[in-house]
Amino acid sequence: MSRKLRMGLIGGGPGSFIGRIHRIAAELDGEAQLVCGAFSSTPERSREAGDMYHLPASRVYASYQQMIEAESQLSPGERMDFVAIVTPNHLHFDPARRCLENGFHVVVDKPMCFSLAEAQALKEVVAKTGRLLAVTYTYSGYPLVKQARVLVASGHIGAVRKLYVEYPQGWLSGEVERSGQKQASWRTDPARSGAGGAIGDIGTHAAQLAEYVSGQRITGISASLHSFVPGRRLDDDSQMQLRFDQGASGLLFATQVAAGEENNIRIRVYGDKGGIEWQQADANSLILRPLDAPQQVWRAGCGYLDAAAGNTRTPPGHPEGYLEAFANIYTAFFKAVREHEHDPAVDLRRHDVPGVDEGLRGMAFIETVLRSANSDQKWTAFP
């Protein structure tokens, strides 16, 4: 397939934050091009977005149902190859299912679905159709997060004992959802966001990052949830203890009421020979702390990196960040899509792309945290 992949977008209309991010990231390396979309549940706003993206009116659709049906009728040389779904959580499952069943690959923003039951059903659809589905756990796309994973796996810090992962935000410290702010209104609405607030929106990112870097899986959770803003129907703050399958213990907090904070997700992992630390506020630095040697700072773009080398686009000292991390996931996904043309059994894990299994674990994480927070038992098993 010696051409750009053709991208469809569901969601991403006026006022959308993440839709523009997905489009930019997908097109960053020249591997894909947006060709069509159903950008809003309101046809007028979908047309407005289509004009913004400079698409022909014939490829701007009034609904995702219309888009999937119409694109399926086009010739193979014209129709979209894959779809990015960037809607509120309650509108992830059905468009993903329809796209897969009509032969289109899918990228879906996290969390993968509205509920664990939907996630389990979607995993079955992926298996039945043989199409690829990726979930944008963005932070695993950062070059030095990938390098941290390799250093941990290769024994640089020894046997992992302790993990600390945190995701502080402050944007929901007040009653933002009552001001008409679009992002706040749906993210705090259980009918559109699902059962989890902060734990679904950012806690799933933190949990996935902990498992990705450490190479261990969470097996137990002891959680506490809060809704600090009066009248808010979903959690806006969480903290929890974690148990991992290889014996490590951990602490995770994800909050959206840490006033003054932006998006500085941070992870620290400690073994019996040293520790490692990465944070988004200084995404181009990775700190390695050996037990009996001076602290080391590994920098993005340098020749001594291995896992990070293929995921940077600029020389040392030229910072890359969030958009490029997103693009790394997309570009790896595109390699899998191209490979799928010749090998339908291609595994996204071989390309280091979060897939339906990671998406399913994200939904199971939300459910387990909720069960733990509502239980009198100290520990709740993570299935």
C-alpha positions, 0 to 999 in steps of 0.5 A, a space after each residue: 500500500 504505497 499511498 497515504 491511508 485515508 482517515 475518517 473522523 467521528 466527533 471532533 466538531 466545533 469546540 472539540 479539543 481532542 478531535 483536532 489533536 487526533 487529526 494533527 497527530 495522524 497527519 504529522 508524519 505524512 502517512 494519513 490524510 483526513 478525507 471524511 467525517 461525521 463531526 457532530 450530532 448536529 448536521 449544521 455543526 458537522 458541516 461547519 467542521 467540514 469547512 474548517 477541515 476543507 473537505 468536500 461537502 459530499 464527504 461530510 456526513 450528518 451522522 456516523 451511521 450515514 457516514 459508515 453506510 456511505 463510505 462502505 458503498 464507495 470503491 476501495 480506491 476512494 473509501 476511508 481506510 480507518 476511523 478515529 472516534 473522538 466522541 464522548 464516552 457513551 458514543 464510542 461502542 456503537 460507531 466502533 462496532 459498526 466500523 469494524 463490522 463494515 471492514 474499517 480499522 478503528 482508533 478510539 480515544 480512551 476510555 475505550 467504552 462507556 462500560 465494562 460490558 461494552 468493552 467486553 462486547 467490543 473485544 468480541 467484535 474485534 476478534 470476529 471481524 479481524 480488524 484492528 482497534 487501537 486505543 490512544 493511551 497517549 503517554 505510552 507514546 512519549 519516547 522517554 516513557 518507552 525508554 523507561 520501559 526498556 530500562 526497567 525490563 533490562 534490569 537497570 533498576 533491579 527487581 521492581 518494588 515500588 511505583 508512584 504514579 500521579 496525574 494532577 489537574 486543577 481545571 475542575 476545581 470550580 463548578 465549571 460544568 455549570 458555565 456551559 463549558 463543553 468539555 466539563 459538561 460531558 465529562 462530569 455527566 454520568 450519562 455521557 462519561 460513564 460511572 467514572 469521573 476523574 478515574 475514567 478521564 485521567 486515572 485510566 491513563 495513570 494505571 496504564 502508564 504504571 503497567 506499561 513502564 513496570 511490565 507488571 499488572 495490577 492485581 488489587 486496589 484499595 481506593 478512595 474517591 471524592 467529589 469535592 465540588 458540591 452537586 458534582 455527580 462523578 468523582 473529581 478526586 481519587 487516591 489508591 493503593 495498588 498491588 502488582 502481579 510480581 510483588 510490587 506495591 504502588 500508589 496512584 492518585 488522579 485528581 481534577 481539583 488540584 487547583 493551579 495544576 495543569 497536566 503533569 502526569 508523573 511516574 516513579 518506579 523503584 527497584 532494589 538497584 535504583 529508581 527511574 522517574 519521568 514527568 510530562 512537564 519535562 518530557 524530554 528528560 528521564 532520570 535514572 537513580 542507581 543505588 551506588 552511582 550518581 544520578 543520570 539524566 537521559 535526554 530525548 533525541 540522543 544517540 545512546 537511546 534505543 527504544 526512544 530513537 525511532 520515536 523522535 523527530 528532532 535533534 537533542 535540545 529541540 523539544 517534542 511533546 504531546 502531539 508527537 506522542 500521539 503521532 507515535 501511536 498513530 504511526 505505529 498503528 499505520 504500520 500495523 494497518 499496512 502489514 494487515 493487508 498481507 497478514 491479517 493476524 498482525 498483533 498490535 502489541 508487536 508494534 507497541 500500540 495499545 489495543 483492545 486488551 488495554 482498552 478492556 483493562 482500562 474499563 476493568 480498572 474503572 469498575 474495580 476502583 468503584 467497587 473498592 471505593 464502595 466496599 468496606 474491605 481493604 482490598 478489591 481484586 482486579 480481575 
